[in-house]
Amino acid sequence: MAITASQVKELRERTGAGMMECKKALVETDGDLDAAIDMMRKSGLAKADKKASRVAAEGIVAISISEDGSRGVMVEVNSETDFVAKNDEFVEFASQAAATVLANSPADVAALNEMSLNGGSNSVEGRRQELIAKLGENMTVRRFSVVDSQGGVIGFYSHGGRIGVMTALQGGDAVLAKDISMHVAASKPVALSEDDIPAEVLEKEKEVFIAQAQESGKPAEIIEKMIVGRMKKFVNEITLLGQPFVKDPDQTVAKLMDSNSAKILQFSRLEVGEGIEKKEENFADEVMAQVKG
């Protein structure tokens, strides 16, 4: 029996489950809406997406590297609590999602969710729904990043699974690439060099420095020198090449690259929950709310 879009839509509205799971349930029940709902309730899938409004700001950054070491992928998968983030099935799901990105090069997360999870029979979205139902927390595949060495080398670093960094070098070796990745994890550079900093960021910072300098009451030519000096310091603080290398602060990352006849092609840093507004929970209020039903 052919399943229509309107049937899938109605089942989604009544269960709150994902589109693919609704279509699968309708196919298995020959389009019988009530039977599909009953089947999904028994498996727990009908409740899965009802958790979607809950903030998922914990989780893990999973890393997958190609066999030849020329290409790497990082995927951030979120959960509501650190407890679930350490669950073996959750960790395996994140790892398989990263492997899926590496193998299939999806355009975005939406495309990834529709793909077969690591070549298996289930989709990424289908497995996510299953884990939500089983583990009882909202989960999201939030984002992924791909780094290509273009024939060079890739080094990666994971800090407790919460911060993932990959660096691609031309020249140098995997050890140097990993050292740079560790530096990025600790120092959080915004860009590789001044050329990569958005113009609006530089302009906004310059406006702040101008206002501060003008309050000093010093002559215009002195103020100009102050602004130039502060802008140079600002650029060095937020660019990877301008930062002092964490393992040897006496030299910048740029000088380290020069001494190793190497060039940084690309770097990427993902941190769990970065930019997600976490809801502040009051435990006493939460208990009282449960008591009141």
PyMOL commands that set and color helices and strands:
alter all, ss='L'
color gray80, all
select helices_A, chain A and resi 5-15+19-28+33-43+45-51+82-85+88-104+109-114+117-119+124-135+174-187+194-196+199-214+220-238+253-259+283-291
alter helices_A, ss='H'
color red, helices_A
select strands_A, chain A and resi 58-65+71-79+140-148+153-159+163-170+244-245+248-252+263-271
alter strands_A, ss='S'
color yellow, strands_A
deselect
rebuild
show_as cartoon
